């Protein structure tokens, strides 16, 4: 299992962060995700044989959030 | 120009609704969109030659929201 930790802009409330968590956990190859609007931190555990950081970042951007780091 | 009006669950704050508006307005064939978390209403003006209600509903669901009507 691999993990990435990202800083994501655009989460304003628990609805925002909860939705991003669910979107990520519904994505192919993602094993678990946590998103916190208070800290802007998003952590994603993934199967490196099925997805990669670029695809995860793209999924976040496609959902209307911005990966800033 | 065609328009649809939908009821969408999952918008908790202005961050949620603002993001959904931007996601929709960035989608092919969408001319304008409004989203209000207070009322759960989403209105979308679109070019029927380039997209359709099914694609718009799918884009909303892919962003982690639920179209309920």
Backbone of each chain as nested JSON, in Angstrom:
{
  "chains": [
    {"id": "A", "residues": [
      {"number": 1, "name": "UNK", "atoms": {"N": [0.835, -1.192, 0.0], "CA": [0.0, 0.0, 0.0], "C": [0.874, 1.247, 0.0]}},
      {"number": 2, "name": "UNK", "atoms": {"N": [0.497, 2.23, -0.809], "CA": [1.183, 3.515, -0.848], "C": [0.269, 4.588, -0.281]}},
      {"number": 3, "name": "UNK", "atoms": {"N": [0.866, 5.698, 0.129], "CA": [0.08, 6.811, 0.667], "C": [0.6, 8.128, 0.136]}},
      {"number": 4, "name": "UNK", "atoms": {"N": [-0.289, 9.084, -0.05], "CA": [0.119, 10.452, -0.33], "C": [-0.631, 11.379, 0.605]}},
      {"number": 5, "name": "UNK", "atoms": {"N": [0.001, 12.505, 0.885], "CA": [-0.64, 13.533, 1.688], "C": [-0.582, 14.828, 0.887]}},
      {"number": 6, "name": "UNK", "atoms": {"N": [-1.728, 15.452, 0.725], "CA": [-1.841, 16.63, -0.126], "C": [-2.468, 17.781, 0.646]}},
      {"number": 7, "name": "UNK", "atoms": {"N": [-2.212, 18.998, 0.189], "CA": [-2.92, 20.172, 0.688], "C": [-3.918, 20.574, -0.394]}},
      {"number": 8, "name": "UNK", "atoms": {"N": [-5.182, 20.674, -0.001], "CA": [-6.255, 20.884, -0.97], "C": [-7.07, 22.113, -0.584]}},
      {"number": 9, "name": "UNK", "atoms": {"N": [-7.17, 23.052, -1.515], "CA": [-8.0, 24.236, -1.301], "C": [-9.437, 23.97, -1.739]}},
      {"number": 10, "name": "UNK", "atoms": {"N": [-10.374, 24.63, -1.065], "CA": [-11.761, 24.589, -1.508], "C": [-12.708, 23.889, -0.558]}},
      {"number": 11, "name": "UNK", "atoms": {"N": [-12.171, 23.238, 0.483], "CA": [-13.051, 22.603, 1.468], "C": [-13.42, 23.646, 2.522]}},
      {"number": 12, "name": "UNK", "atoms": {"N": [-14.702, 23.994, 2.583], "CA": [-15.147, 25.048, 3.49], "C": [-15.85, 24.493, 4.727]}},
      {"number": 13, "name": "UNK", "atoms": {"N": [-16.378, 23.301, 4.636], "CA": [-17.162, 22.752, 5.74], "C": [-17.042, 21.229, 5.745]}},
      {"number": 14, "name": "UNK", "atoms": {"N": [-17.665, 20.608, 6.75], "CA": [-17.64, 19.149, 6.822], "C": [-18.338, 18.488, 5.652]}},
      {"number": 15, "name": "UNK", "atoms": {"N": [-19.278, 19.21, 5.029], "CA": [-19.932, 18.667, 3.833], "C": [-18.938, 18.539, 2.692]}},
      {"number": 16, "name": "UNK", "atoms": {"N": [-18.11, 19.561, 2.52], "CA": [-17.074, 19.562, 1.475], "C": [-16.086, 18.415, 1.696]}},
      {"number": 17, "name": "UNK", "atoms": {"N": [-15.53, 18.346, 2.901], "CA": [-14.49, 17.344, 3.149], "C": [-15.07, 15.937, 3.146]}},
      {"number": 18, "name": "UNK", "atoms": {"N": [-16.27, 15.78, 3.679], "CA": [-16.895, 14.453, 3.659], "C": [-17.16, 13.978, 2.241]}},
      {"number": 19, "name": "UNK", "atoms": {"N": [-17.553, 14.907, 1.383], "CA": [-17.814, 14.532, -0.001], "C": [-16.529, 14.153, -0.726]}},
      {"number": 20, "name": "UNK", "atoms": {"N": [-15.465, 14.928, -0.499], "CA": [-14.193, 14.594, -1.153], "C": [-13.7, 13.223, -0.696]}},
      {"number": 21, "name": "UNK", "atoms": {"N": [-13.837, 12.945, 0.581], "CA": [-13.463, 11.619, 1.09], "C": [-14.242, 10.515, 0.367]}},
      {"number": 22, "name": "UNK", "atoms": {"N": [-15.544, 10.706, 0.207], "CA": [-16.363, 9.672, -0.441], "C": [-16.022, 9.529, -1.921]}},
      {"number": 23, "name": "UNK", "atoms": {"N": [-15.787, 10.673, -2.578], "CA": [-15.419, 10.617, -3.999], "C": [-14.118, 9.831, -4.166]}},
      {"number": 24, "name": "UNK", "atoms": {"N": [-13.138, 10.128, -3.31], "CA": [-11.851, 9.434, -3.425], "C": [-12.006, 7.952, -3.111]}},
      {"number": 25, "name": "UNK", "atoms": {"N": [-12.762, 7.634, -2.064], "CA": [-12.913, 6.226, -1.692], "C": [-13.732, 5.443, -2.713]}},
      {"number": 26, "name": "UNK", "atoms": {"N": [-14.43, 6.149, -3.587], "CA": [-15.145, 5.485, -4.666], "C": [-14.321, 5.383, -5.947]}},
      {"number": 27, "name": "UNK", "atoms": {"N": [-13.079, 5.864, -5.9], "CA": [-12.225, 5.856, -7.089], "C": [-11.417, 4.565, -7.155]}},
      {"number": 28, "name": "UNK", "atoms": {"N": [-11.201, 4.096, -8.349], "CA": [-10.467, 2.856, -8.56], "C": [-9.075, 2.919, -7.935]}},
      {"number": 29, "name": "UNK", "atoms": {"N": [-8.744, 1.908, -7.154], "CA": [-7.406, 1.806, -6.59], "C": [-7.216, 2.514, -5.265]}},
      {"number": 30, "name": "UNK", "atoms": {"N": [-8.199, 3.29, -4.846], "CA": [-8.087, 3.994, -3.553], "C": [-8.621, 3.093, -2.451]}},
      {"number": 31, "name": "UNK", "atoms": {"N": [-7.785, 2.89, -1.437], "CA": [-8.138, 1.988, -0.344], "C": [-8.814, 2.744, 0.793]}},
      {"number": 32, "name": "UNK", "atoms": {"N": [-8.357, 3.955, 1.061], "CA": [-8.932, 4.77, 2.124], "C": [-8.518, 6.209, 1.909]}},
      {"number": 33, "name": "UNK", "atoms": {"N": [-9.347, 7.125, 2.379], "CA": [-9.014, 8.543, 2.253], "C": [-9.533, 9.287, 3.472]}},
      {"number": 34, "name": "UNK", "atoms": {"N": [-8.802, 10.317, 3.859], "CA": [-9.261, 11.231, 4.903], "C": [-9.098, 12.644, 4.378]}},
      {"number": 35, "name": "UNK", "atoms": {"N": [-10.065, 13.492, 4.701], "CA": [-10.02, 14.885, 4.259], "C": [-10.494, 15.758, 5.413]}},
      {"number": 36, "name": "UNK", "atoms": {"N": [-9.743, 16.805, 5.711], "CA": [-10.088, 17.696, 6.823], "C": [-10.136, 19.13, 6.326]}},
      {"number": 37, "name": "UNK", "atoms": {"N": [-11.321, 19.74, 6.398], "CA": [-11.42, 21.119, 5.907], "C": [-10.695, 22.092, 6.833]}},
      {"number": 38, "name": "UNK", "atoms": {"N": [-10.553, 21.751, 8.108], "CA": [-9.897, 22.666, 9.044], "C": [-8.421, 22.87, 8.695]}},
      {"number": 39, "name": "UNK", "atoms": {"N": [-7.778, 21.801, 8.259], "CA": [-6.335, 21.836, 7.99], "C": [-6.006, 21.812, 6.495]}},
      {"number": 40, "name": "UNK", "atoms": {"N": [-6.996, 21.584, 5.658], "CA": [-6.824, 21.438, 4.204], "C": [-6.036, 20.176, 3.838]}},
      {"number": 41, "name": "UNK", "atoms": {"N": [-5.811, 19.265, 4.769], "CA": [-5.008, 18.085, 4.487], "C": [-5.885, 16.947, 3.986]}},
      {"number": 42, "name": "UNK", "atoms": {"N": [-5.38, 16.27, 2.972], "CA": [-6.038, 15.084, 2.429], "C": [-5.001, 13.97, 2.366]}},
      {"number": 43, "name": "UNK", "atoms": {"N": [-5.301, 12.848, 2.973], "CA": [-4.407, 11.694, 2.901], "C": [-5.131, 10.563, 2.175]}},
      {"number": 44, "name": "UNK", "atoms": {"N": [-4.396, 9.911, 1.302], "CA": [-4.988, 8.858, 0.482], "C": [-4.082, 7.628, 0.509]}},
      {"number": 45, "name": "UNK", "atoms": {"N": [-4.643, 6.503, 0.907], "CA": [-3.957, 5.215, 0.824], "C": [-4.42, 4.538, -0.454]}},
      {"number": 46, "name": "UNK", "atoms": {"N": [-3.476, 4.058, -1.26], "CA": [-3.867, 3.516, -2.556], "C": [-3.007, 2.317, -2.947]}},
      {"number": 47, "name": "UNK", "atoms": {"N": [-3.537, 1.57, -3.873], "CA": [-2.852, 0.414, -4.449], "C": [-2.087, 0.912, -5.669]}},
      {"number": 48, "name": "UNK", "atoms": {"N": [-0.757, 0.933, -5.577], "CA": [0.073, 1.504, -6.641], "C": [0.001, 0.692, -7.935]}},
      {"number": 49, "name": "UNK", "atoms": {"N": [-0.57, -0.481, -7.866], "CA": [-0.756, -1.275, -9.08], "C": [-2.016, -0.869, -9.843]}},
      {"number": 50, "name": "UNK", "atoms": {"N": [-2.867, -0.074, -9.199], "CA": [-4.155, 0.27, -9.811], "C": [-4.362, 1.762, -10.021]}},
      {"number": 51, "name": "UNK", "atoms": {"N": [-3.624, 2.603, -9.295], "CA": [-3.757, 4.045, -9.517], "C": [-2.436, 4.7, -9.159]}},
      {"number": 52, "name": "UNK", "atoms": {"N": [-2.349, 6.0, -9.303], "CA": [-1.104, 6.708, -9.003], "C": [-1.434, 8.123, -8.544]}},
      {"number": 53, "name": "UNK", "atoms": {"N": [-0.452, 8.833, -7.993], "CA": [-0.721, 10.172, -7.472], "C": [-1.313, 11.117, -8.521]}},
      {"number": 54, "name": "UNK", "atoms": {"N": [-0.879, 10.998, -9.766], "CA": [-1.402, 11.882, -10.803], "C": [-2.904, 11.683, -10.994]}},
      {"number": 55, "name": "UNK", "atoms": {"N": [-3.343, 10.423, -11.007], "CA": [-4.773, 10.131, -11.179], "C": [-5.564, 10.614, -9.969]}},
      {"number": 56, "name": "UNK", "atoms": {"N": [-4.985, 10.48, -8.789], "CA": [-5.666, 10.928, -7.569], "C": [-5.801, 12.454, -7.576]}},
      {"number": 57, "name": "UNK", "atoms": {"N": [-4.714, 13.137, -7.936], "CA": [-4.786, 14.605, -8.029], "C": [-5.828, 15.037, -9.055]}},
      {"number": 58, "name": "UNK", "atoms": {"N": [-5.885, 14.348, -10.179], "CA": [-6.848, 14.702, -11.215], "C": [-8.277, 14.517, -10.72]}},
      {"number": 59, "name": "UNK", "atoms": {"N": [-8.502, 13.442, -9.967], "CA": [-9.843, 13.171, -9.431], "C": [-10.277, 14.29, -8.485]}},
      {"number": 60, "name": "UNK", "atoms": {"N": [-9.337, 14.783, -7.681], "CA": [-9.635, 15.883, -6.757], "C": [-9.981, 17.15, -7.548]}},
      {"number": 61, "name": "UNK", "atoms": {"N": [-9.183, 17.449, -8.566], "CA": [-9.438, 18.643, -9.388], "C": [-10.766, 18.514, -10.142]}},
      {"number": 62, "name": "UNK", "atoms": {"N": [-11.064, 17.327, -10.635], "CA": [-12.319, 17.113, -11.364], "C": [-13.537, 17.324, -10.46]}},
      {"number": 63, "name": "UNK", "atoms": {"N": [-13.331, 17.175, -9.159], "CA": [-14.428, 17.383, -8.217], "C": [-14.559, 18.844, -7.809]}},
      {"number": 64, "name": "UNK", "atoms": {"N": [-13.704, 19.715, -8.369], "CA": [-13.84, 21.135, -8.137], "C": [-12.936, 21.688, -7.05]}},
      {"number": 65, "name": "UNK", "atoms": {"N": [-12.057, 20.868, -6.496], "CA": [-11.094, 21.328, -5.494], "C": [-9.752, 21.601, -6.187]}},
      {"number": 66, "name": "UNK", "atoms": {"N": [-8.867, 22.292, -5.468], "CA": [-7.543, 22.59, -6.025], "C": [-6.464, 21.966, -5.153]}},
      {"number": 67, "name": "UNK", "atoms": {"N": [-5.6, 21.177, -5.764], "CA": [-4.447, 20.63, -5.052], "C": [-3.354, 21.688, -5.087]}},
      {"number": 68, "name": "UNK", "atoms": {"N": [-2.968, 22.189, -3.907], "CA": [-1.99, 23.271, -3.88], "C": [-0.595, 22.781, -3.475]}},
      {"number": 69, "name": "UNK", "atoms": {"N": [-0.49, 21.6, -2.942], "CA": [0.811, 21.031, -2.577], "C": [0.643, 19.542, -2.319]}}
    ]},
    {"id": "B", "residues": [
      {"number": 1, "name": "UNK", "atoms": {"N": [-31.24, 27.291, -26.518], "CA": [-30.754, 26.923, -25.195], "C": [-31.814, 26.152, -24.423]}},
      {"number": 2, "name": "UNK", "atoms": {"N": [-31.404, 25.09, -23.748], "CA": [-32.306, 24.318, -22.904], "C": [-31.921, 24.527, -21.442]}},
      {"number": 3, "name": "UNK", "atoms": {"N": [-32.859, 24.25, -20.56], "CA": [-32.594, 24.384, -19.126], "C": [-33.182, 23.208, -18.368]}},
      {"number": 4, "name": "UNK", "atoms": {"N": [-32.511, 22.827, -17.294], "CA": [-33.1, 21.871, -16.357], "C": [-32.965, 22.429, -14.951]}},
      {"number": 5, "name": "UNK", "atoms": {"N": [-33.902, 22.004, -14.101], "CA": [-33.852, 22.383, -12.697], "C": [-33.905, 21.09, -11.895]}},
      {"number": 6, "name": "UNK", "atoms": {"N": [-32.943, 20.927, -11.003], "CA": [-32.804, 19.684, -10.258], "C": [-32.774, 19.974, -8.761]}},
      {"number": 7, "name": "UNK", "atoms": {"N": [-33.128, 18.972, -7.979], "CA": [-32.929, 19.022, -6.533], "C": [-31.729, 18.139, -6.209]}},
      {"number": 8, "name": "UNK", "atoms": {"N": [-30.743, 18.726, -5.536], "CA": [-29.469, 18.04, -5.314], "C": [-29.159, 17.992, -3.818]}},
      {"number": 9, "name": "UNK", "atoms": {"N": [-28.943, 16.802, -3.306], "CA": [-28.548, 16.628, -1.91], "C": [-27.033, 16.702, -1.767]}},
      {"number": 10, "name": "UNK", "atoms": {"N": [-26.584, 17.204, -0.625], "CA": [-25.164, 17.151, -0.328], "C": [-24.478, 18.495, -0.245]}},
      {"number": 11, "name": "UNK", "atoms": {"N": [-25.194, 19.563, -0.626], "CA": [-24.599, 20.901, -0.501], "C": [-24.884, 21.41, 0.912]}},
      {"number": 12, "name": "UNK", "atoms": {"N": [-23.807, 21.623, 1.677], "CA": [-23.985, 22.032, 3.071], "C": [-23.671, 23.5, 3.298]}},
      {"number": 13, "name": "UNK", "atoms": {"N": [-22.882, 24.076, 2.417], "CA": [-22.446, 25.454, 2.628], "C": [-22.205, 26.117, 1.282]}},
      {"number": 14, "name": "UNK", "atoms": {"N": [-21.865, 27.411, 1.32], "CA": [-21.587, 28.125, 0.087], "C": [-20.379, 27.578, -0.656]}},
      {"number": 15, "name": "UNK", "atoms": {"N": [-19.471, 26.934, 0.087], "CA": [-18.33, 26.3, -0.575], "C": [-18.789, 25.149, -1.451]}},
      {"number": 16, "name": "UNK", "atoms": {"N": [-19.712, 24.36, -0.921], "CA": [-20.27, 23.215, -1.665], "C": [-20.987, 23.695, -2.935]}},
      {"number": 17, "name": "UNK", "atoms": {"N": [-21.897, 24.644, -2.763], "CA": [-22.705, 25.057, -3.91], "C": [-21.861, 25.828, -4.921]}},
      {"number": 18, "name": "UNK", "atoms": {"N": [-20.92, 26.642, -4.438], "CA": [-20.043, 27.359, -5.356], "C": [-19.194, 26.414, -6.185]}},
      {"number": 19, "name": "UNK", "atoms": {"N": [-18.732, 25.349, -5.535], "CA": [-17.919, 24.38, -6.262], "C": [-18.743, 23.648, -7.317]}},
      {"number": 20, "name": "UNK", "atoms": {"N": [-19.962, 23.236, -6.955], "CA": [-20.797, 22.538, -7.932], "C": [-21.088, 23.443, -9.129]}},
      {"number": 21, "name": "UNK", "atoms": {"N": [-21.369, 24.706, -8.874], "CA": [-21.589, 25.666, -9.964], "C": [-20.371, 25.712, -10.894]}},
      {"number": 22, "name": "UNK", "atoms": {"N": [-19.178, 25.791, -10.314], "CA": [-17.963, 25.886, -11.143], "C": [-17.712, 24.593, -11.919]}},
      {"number": 23, "name": "UNK", "atoms": {"N": [-17.954, 23.461, -11.264], "CA": [-17.769, 22.175, -11.954], "C": [-18.706, 22.09, -13.153]}},
      {"number": 24, "name": "UNK", "atoms": {"N": [-19.961, 22.47, -12.945], "CA": [-20.931, 22.399, -14.044], "C": [-20.566, 23.379, -15.149]}},
      {"number": 25, "name": "UNK", "atoms": {"N": [-20.18, 24.595, -14.779], "CA": [-19.861, 25.592, -15.803], "C": [-18.575, 25.248, -16.556]}},
      {"number": 26, "name": "UNK", "atoms": {"N": [-17.777, 24.328, -16.009], "CA": [-16.6, 23.845, -16.712], "C": [-16.874, 22.613, -17.559]}},
      {"number": 27, "name": "UNK", "atoms": {"N": [-18.113, 22.153, -17.564], "CA": [-18.469, 20.94, -18.303], "C": [-18.887, 21.284, -19.726]}},
      {"number": 28, "name": "UNK", "atoms": {"N": [-18.542, 20.419, -20.64], "CA": [-18.845, 20.64, -22.054], "C": [-20.351, 20.832, -22.27]}},
      {"number": 29, "name": "UNK", "atoms": {"N": [-20.706, 21.878, -22.981], "CA": [-22.096, 22.103, -23.347], "C": [-22.91, 22.878, -22.335]}},
      {"number": 30, "name": "UNK", "atoms": {"N": [-22.338, 23.106, -21.153], "CA": [-23.064, 23.873, -20.128], "C": [-22.776, 25.359, -20.323]}},
      {"number": 31, "name": "UNK", "atoms": {"N": [-23.827, 26.138, -20.435], "CA": [-23.695, 27.562, -20.694], "C": [-23.663, 28.362, -19.4]}},
      {"number": 32, "name": "UNK", "atoms": {"N": [-24.453, 27.932, -18.417], "CA": [-24.501, 28.621, -17.123], "C": [-25.126, 27.686, -16.107]}},
      {"number": 33, "name": "UNK", "atoms": {"N": [-24.758, 27.866, -14.851], "CA": [-25.334, 27.043, -13.793], "C": [-25.469, 27.871, -12.528]}},
      {"number": 34, "name": "UNK", "atoms": {"N": [-26.509, 27.577, -11.757], "CA": [-26.68, 28.169, -10.438], "C": [-26.956, 27.038, -9.462]}},
      {"number": 35, "name": "UNK", "atoms": {"N": [-26.398, 27.152, -8.275], "CA": [-26.6, 26.123, -7.257], "C": [-26.777, 26.819, -5.915]}},
      {"number": 36, "name": "UNK", "atoms": {"N": [-27.798, 26.431, -5.169], "CA": [-28.091, 27.068, -3.879], "C": [-28.198, 25.986, -2.805]}},
      {"number": 37, "name": "UNK", "atoms": {"N": [-27.283, 26.055, -1.826], "CA": [-27.338, 25.025, -0.791], "C": [-28.545, 25.196, 0.12]}},
      {"number": 38, "name": "UNK", "atoms": {"N": [-29.065, 26.434, 0.246], "CA": [-30.199, 26.67, 1.138], "C": [-31.454, 25.934, 0.646]}},
      {"number": 39, "name": "UNK", "atoms": {"N": [-31.627, 25.891, -0.655], "CA": [-32.847, 25.326, -1.234], "C": [-32.606, 23.983, -1.924]}},
      {"number": 40, "name": "UNK", "atoms": {"N": [-31.371, 23.591, -2.073], "CA": [-30.972, 22.361, -2.782], "C": [-31.273, 22.429, -4.284]}},
      {"number": 41, "name": "UNK", "atoms": {"N": [-31.573, 23.625, -4.806], "CA": [-31.928, 23.71, -6.218], "C": [-30.696, 24.013, -7.061]}},
      {"number": 42, "name": "UNK", "atoms": {"N": [-30.636, 23.316, -8.182], "CA": [-29.57, 23.539, -9.167], "C": [-30.24, 23.759, -10.518]}},
      {"number": 43, "name": "UNK", "atoms": {"N": [-29.917, 24.871, -11.151], "CA": [-30.447, 25.121, -12.493], "C": [-29.274, 25.17, -13.47]}},
      {"number": 44, "name": "UNK", "atoms": {"N": [-29.485, 24.546, -14.607], "CA": [-28.417, 24.449, -15.601], "C": [-28.97, 24.818, -16.976]}},
      {"number": 45, "name": "UNK", "atoms": {"N": [-28.335, 25.799, -17.6], "CA": [-28.639, 26.157, -18.989], "C": [-27.602, 25.466, -19.861]}},
      {"number": 46, "name": "UNK", "atoms": {"N": [-28.061, 24.776, -20.893], "CA": [-27.11, 23.991, -21.691], "C": [-27.478, 24.007, -23.169]}},
      {"number": 47, "name": "UNK", "atoms": {"N": [-26.496, 23.674, -23.961], "CA": [-26.658, 23.548, -25.408], "C": [-27.018, 22.087, -25.698]}},
      {"number": 48, "name": "UNK", "atoms": {"N": [-28.26, 21.871, -26.124], "CA": [-28.76, 20.501, -26.31], "C": [-28.039, 19.769, -27.451]}},
      {"number": 49, "name": "UNK", "atoms": {"N": [-27.283, 20.493, -28.238], "CA": [-26.498, 19.837, -29.268], "C": [-25.18, 19.292, -28.749]}},
      {"number": 50, "name": "UNK", "atoms": {"N": [-24.817, 19.679, -27.528], "CA": [-23.51, 19.285, -26.999], "C": [-23.575, 18.484, -25.708]}},
      {"number": 51, "name": "UNK", "atoms": {"N": [-24.7, 18.558, -24.98], "CA": [-24.83, 17.739, -23.77], "C": [-26.309, 17.453, -23.558]}},
      {"number": 52, "name": "UNK", "atoms": {"N": [-26.624, 16.716, -22.522], "CA": [-28.018, 16.375, -22.253], "C": [-28.201, 16.197, -20.741]}},
      {"number": 53, "name": "UNK", "atoms": {"N": [-29.457, 16.126, -20.294], "CA": [-29.703, 16.027, -18.848], "C": [-29.026, 14.827, -18.204]}},
      {"number": 54, "name": "UNK", "atoms": {"N": [-28.938, 13.721, -18.908], "CA": [-28.296, 12.549, -18.318], "C": [-26.817, 12.818, -18.032]}},
      {"number": 55, "name": "UNK", "atoms": {"N": [-26.126, 13.454, -18.956], "CA": [-24.709, 13.769, -18.759], "C": [-24.529, 14.772, -17.628]}},
      {"number": 56, "name": "UNK", "atoms": {"N": [-25.447, 15.728, -17.53], "CA": [-25.368, 16.733, -16.46], "C": [-25.598, 16.073, -15.107]}},
      {"number": 57, "name": "UNK", "atoms": {"N": [-26.595, 15.195, -15.031], "CA": [-26.837, 14.472, -13.775], "C": [-25.617, 13.623, -13.39]}},
      {"number": 58, "name": "UNK", "atoms": {"N": [-25.015, 12.996, -14.371], "CA": [-23.839, 12.157, -14.091], "C": [-22.682, 12.995, -13.567]}},
      {"number": 59, "name": "UNK", "atoms": {"N": [-22.506, 14.187, -14.138], "CA": [-21.424, 15.069, -13.696], "C": [-21.634, 15.479, -12.242]}},
      {"number": 60, "name": "UNK", "atoms": {"N": [-22.882, 15.718, -11.865], "CA": [-23.195, 16.084, -10.476], "C": [-22.889, 14.905, -9.544]}},
      {"number": 61, "name": "UNK", "atoms": {"N": [-23.313, 13.722, -9.943], "CA": [-23.071, 12.528, -9.114], "C": [-21.573, 12.235, -9.012]}},
      {"number": 62, "name": "UNK", "atoms": {"N": [-20.851, 12.419, -10.109], "CA": [-19.404, 12.168, -10.108], "C": [-18.668, 13.124, -9.163]}},
      {"number": 63, "name": "UNK", "atoms": {"N": [-19.278, 14.257, -8.89], "CA": [-18.679, 15.224, -7.975], "C": [-19.049, 14.951, -6.529]}},
      {"number": 64, "name": "UNK", "atoms": {"N": [-19.816, 13.886, -6.296], "CA": [-20.112, 13.471, -4.935], "C": [-21.449, 13.951, -4.393]}},
      {"number": 65, "name": "UNK", "atoms": {"N": [-22.245, 14.594, -5.225], "CA": [-23.579, 15.03, -4.814], "C": [-24.611, 14.017, -5.307]}},
      {"number": 66, "name": "UNK", "atoms": {"N": [-25.825, 14.117, -4.773], "CA": [-26.894, 13.207, -5.191], "C": [-28.04, 13.986, -5.799]}},
      {"number": 67, "name": "UNK", "atoms": {"N": [-28.414, 13.625, -7.012], "CA": [-29.594, 14.221, -7.638], "C": [-30.81, 13.456, -7.129]}},
      {"number": 68, "name": "UNK", "atoms": {"N": [-31.696, 14.156, -6.426], "CA": [-32.844, 13.469, -5.834], "C": [-34.133, 13.722, -6.612]}},
      {"number": 69, "name": "UNK", "atoms": {"N": [-34.141, 14.728, -7.461], "CA": [-35.336, 14.978, -8.289], "C": [-34.95, 15.923, -9.412]}}
    ]}
  ]
}
